[in-house]
Amino acid sequence: MGLLTMRKLSIQPGIFLPDQKELLPTRFPSIISKDGNYSVHQNSHTRYHQAVRKVLLKTFPNQVFRVPLTDAQNFSFWRSQDPGVRLEETTPWIRSPRHCLIKSPMTRFMDHSILSDRLFSLY
């Protein structure tokens, strides 16, 4: 397609098919108004900015898309939308056992030094 045809696609409300010369109508109104009247969009840009200010937009990708776009988004598709439910409760395989250290290596060194030498002092 030529540059002129590409410009017609982005400006006029319609679609050019490769084998047709006519413009096919679409459901969406034109983005650029010829007479300056943008009331057909019903102030959608203003409503969008109000939603951004009031945090009314959907936050999780699974609220916006039906299928995850990337592998990293698979995590959010597993999440429950209920804020009271923890992820570990809904998917128990995600929880891993914790192996915590009861005493740090420095604490163990101090205990060993005190037991072996009664006159040992850190200061």
trRosetta pair geometry for C-beta under 8 A, 3 or more apart (Angstrom, degrees):
i j d omega theta_ij theta_ji phi_ij phi_ji
1 5 4.5 -112 -176 85 103 133
1 6 5.8 124 119 -55 117 83
1 16 7.5 123 -127 95 134 130
1 18 7.4 -111 -66 -107 100 81
2 5 4.9 98 57 9 76 101
2 6 7.1 -134 102 -5 42 89
3 6 5.5 -53 -149 35 35 114
3 7 6.5 35 153 -19 66 103
4 7 5.8 -53 -151 34 32 110
4 8 6.6 34 150 -20 64 103
5 8 5.5 -51 -151 34 35 114
5 9 6.6 42 149 -25 64 100
5 16 5.9 -99 -169 68 105 164
6 9 5.6 -49 -154 28 35 115
6 10 6.8 21 155 -11 65 105
7 10 6.1 -61 -149 40 35 103
7 11 6.1 14 161 -6 70 116
8 11 6.2 -69 -137 46 28 98
8 12 5.4 -12 -176 15 71 119
8 16 6.7 59 98 -29 119 132
8 23 7.6 -115 158 -96 120 118
9 12 7.4 -55 -107 49 12 84
9 15 7.0 39 -133 -127 91 51
9 16 6.1 -94 -80 18 94 103
10 31 7.8 -43 168 37 68 134
11 30 7.4 17 164 -157 52 107
11 31 7.6 -105 -135 53 39 97
11 32 5.6 -36 -147 38 80 130
12 23 6.3 -54 125 -144 138 148
12 30 6.7 -46 -149 -113 31 113
13 25 7.0 21 122 -147 94 66
13 26 5.7 -129 173 48 79 98
13 28 6.3 -152 -142 91 104 70
13 29 6.1 -62 -98 -168 145 27
13 30 4.2 -98 -42 -69 106 75
14 23 3.8 64 118 172 154 100
14 24 5.4 154 -169 70 96 42
14 25 5.5 -52 -104 -99 96 32
14 26 5.7 -176 -105 -8 35 91
15 23 7.3 131 55 -162 30 63
15 24 4.9 -30 60 61 84 104
15 26 6.0 92 -21 -59 96 111
16 20 6.9 -158 -164 82 61 88
16 21 7.9 -7 -146 -147 102 23
16 23 6.3 -44 -76 -105 75 62
16 24 7.5 165 -84 12 25 87
17 20 4.4 52 61 26 101 108
17 24 6.7 47 -20 -12 100 131
20 24 7.2 61 96 -41 151 104
29 40 4.4 173 -146 134 171 133
29 41 6.7 -133 68 -68 133 69
30 33 6.4 133 93 -85 110 50
30 34 7.8 15 101 -20 156 84
30 40 8.0 56 44 76 70 149
33 36 5.8 170 102 -62 117 8
33 37 5.5 -149 179 57 150 52
33 38 5.5 -135 -13 -75 143 67
33 40 7.6 152 -91 24 119 116
37 40 7.3 78 122 -13 90 92
38 41 5.4 -25 173 22 85 114
39 42 7.1 46 176 -77 54 44
41 44 5.0 -96 164 10 94 105
41 45 7.3 25 136 -10 136 88
42 47 7.9 2 119 -11 86 135
43 46 4.3 -32 177 37 100 120
43 47 5.9 105 117 -23 86 93
44 47 5.6 -55 -144 40 35 111
44 48 6.2 43 153 -27 66 102
45 48 5.6 -49 -150 30 31 115
45 49 6.7 26 154 -14 63 103
46 49 6.0 -57 -151 37 32 106
46 50 6.5 32 151 -18 65 106
47 50 5.6 -52 -147 37 35 113
47 51 6.4 37 153 -21 65 104
48 51 5.7 -56 -152 35 31 111
48 52 6.5 32 150 -20 65 103
49 52 5.4 -47 -146 33 37 114
49 53 6.4 37 154 -18 65 103
50 53 5.7 -54 -148 38 33 110
50 54 6.1 9 160 1 67 113
50 56 7.8 4 119 24 74 130
51 54 6.1 -66 -136 52 28 95
51 55 8.0 -118 168 55 56 2
51 56 4.2 -93 -148 62 81 107
51 57 5.3 99 145 -56 110 81
52 55 7.6 22 -176 -76 28 40
52 57 6.4 19 -90 -24 56 127
58 63 3.8 -156 -170 115 124 126
58 64 5.2 163 95 -62 136 83
59 63 6.8 53 48 34 49 143
60 63 4.8 96 65 -1 83 103
60 64 7.5 -167 96 -1 48 87
60 76 5.1 -175 -162 177 98 119
60 79 6.6 -131 -137 71 147 129
60 81 7.1 -135 26 -103 149 88
61 64 5.6 -64 -149 43 42 105
61 65 5.6 -18 173 30 82 107
61 68 6.5 67 123 -121 134 73
61 69 7.1 -112 -166 11 135 99
61 73 4.8 -55 77 -155 163 123
61 76 5.0 97 36 90 99 140
61 77 7.0 -56 88 -60 101 80
62 65 6.9 -66 -111 65 30 70
62 68 7.6 -30 -79 -76 81 82
62 73 8.0 159 -50 166 76 102
62 76 5.7 -165 -12 127 100 89
62 77 4.5 136 -78 -111 122 62
62 79 7.2 179 22 54 138 89
62 81 7.9 -129 89 -66 115 103
63 81 7.3 102 -72 -107 107 127
65 68 6.9 120 98 -98 129 27
65 69 6.2 -106 -125 -39 179 93
65 73 7.9 24 59 153 134 152
68 71 7.4 92 124 -101 131 19
68 73 3.9 175 -155 94 106 108
68 74 5.2 -107 0 -73 176 56
68 76 7.7 139 -109 60 112 88
68 77 5.1 -92 -59 -33 113 138
69 73 5.8 61 43 15 71 153
70 73 5.0 103 58 0 75 100
71 74 5.8 -22 -170 -10 48 116
72 75 6.9 -32 173 9 50 108
73 76 5.5 -50 -165 38 66 107
73 77 6.4 68 140 -25 79 101
74 77 5.5 -58 -152 35 38 114
74 78 6.9 40 152 -23 67 100
75 78 6.1 -60 -162 28 33 108
75 79 7.2 40 146 -33 64 100
76 79 5.4 -37 -154 12 46 121
78 87 7.3 70 115 -148 104 106
78 90 7.7 160 159 106 86 122
78 91 6.0 -3 171 -35 125 151
79 87 6.0 -51 -115 -98 77 107
80 85 4.5 -22 81 84 149 133
80 87 7.3 -173 14 -96 90 59
80 90 5.3 163 -34 -53 121 160
82 85 4.4 60 85 6 111 111
85 89 5.9 -120 -169 69 80 126
85 90 6.0 60 157 -44 121 113
86 89 4.8 95 65 0 84 103
86 90 7.5 -170 92 -1 48 85
87 90 6.1 -63 -151 41 37 102
87 91 6.2 -24 170 38 74 100
87 94 6.2 -47 135 76 102 159
88 91 7.2 -79 -130 69 23 63
88 92 6.6 54 176 -113 65 49
88 94 6.0 -127 -106 75 61 106
88 95 4.7 64 -142 -63 111 111
89 92 7.4 7 -143 -73 19 78
91 94 4.7 63 108 -14 105 114
92 95 6.0 -43 -168 18 56 111
101 104 6.2 85 121 -90 133 47
103 107 4.3 -124 -172 89 97 127
103 108 5.2 118 119 -56 123 85
103 111 7.5 -20 -174 -5 155 140
104 107 4.7 97 53 5 77 102
104 108 7.1 -142 94 -3 41 87
105 108 5.6 -55 -147 38 34 112
105 109 6.3 38 153 -23 66 104
106 109 5.6 -51 -149 33 34 114
106 110 6.5 34 152 -19 65 104
107 110 5.7 -53 -149 36 33 111
107 111 6.4 32 154 -18 66 106
108 111 5.8 -53 -145 37 32 111
108 112 6.2 31 156 -17 65 108
109 112 5.9 -58 -147 39 28 110
109 113 6.2 26 156 -19 65 110
110 113 5.8 -57 -144 38 29 110
110 114 6.3 28 158 -19 65 107
110 122 7.0 -15 -122 -69 111 119
111 114 6.0 -55 -146 36 28 109
111 115 6.4 23 157 -15 63 110
112 115 6.0 -60 -147 40 28 108
112 116 6.2 15 160 -10 66 113
113 116 6.1 -62 -140 43 27 102
113 117 6.1 -33 179 39 67 101
113 120 4.7 -163 150 166 98 165
114 117 7.3 -81 -128 65 17 63
114 118 7.6 49 -175 -114 58 38
114 120 5.7 -131 -93 69 47 122
116 120 7.6 53 72 -25 77 141
117 120 4.1 96 90 -39 107 106
